[in-house]
Amino acid sequence: MTTYVFCPVCGKPLRDAVKAGLEHRVCPDEACGFVHWDNPVPVVAAIVERGDSLLLVRSIGWPDGWYALVTGFLEKGETPEDAVLREVQEETGLKAEMGSFVGVYPFFRRNQLLLVYHVTVPSDVPIVLDTTELVDYREVRVEQVQPWPMGTGIALRDWLRTRGYEREFVQMPGRV
């Protein structure tokens, strides 16, 4: 998230201060009292199972070779379950069925809290990517998919374990 420089309430320059045991950006004007808590943003992610494969997608702007789970922001008034089904349909054109909740995963690099679900989609319906968000997809057989050591990759590793697959993390291309 963007770091605030000025108070969005009164316009005064913010300073760093400890609030509730952690450092935050705060307004120096006690009468204003603004604190930028910088809480994590809830994001839903889908492990999309299609037949005997998993569907991985590549977002616009990602380097070649980077594929991950379908993800999206939780909208106001929406349950995480509704959000994950909506995101799968919006991004792939596929109507998903809810499988199971995989877990909650912090993604500190992006200040997000990932709510990860397993969903299934029909294997006989064509994939239609939302080209405003995605540039490519891959279908990888469940027994061949390799998790990555950040974000949704950790959730994928945990889900694979429930299926009897013990996998080591692989580095994404371009990452050290």
Secondary structure, 3 states (H helix, E strand, C coil): CCCCCECCCCCCECEEEEECCEEEEECCCCCCCCEECCCCEEEEEEEEEECCEEEEEEECCCCCCCCECEEEECCCCCCHHHHHHHHHHHHHCCCCEEEEEEEEEEEHHHCEEEEEEEEEECCCCCCCCCCCCEEEEEEEECCCCCCCCCCHHHHHHHHHHHCCCCCCCCCCCCCC
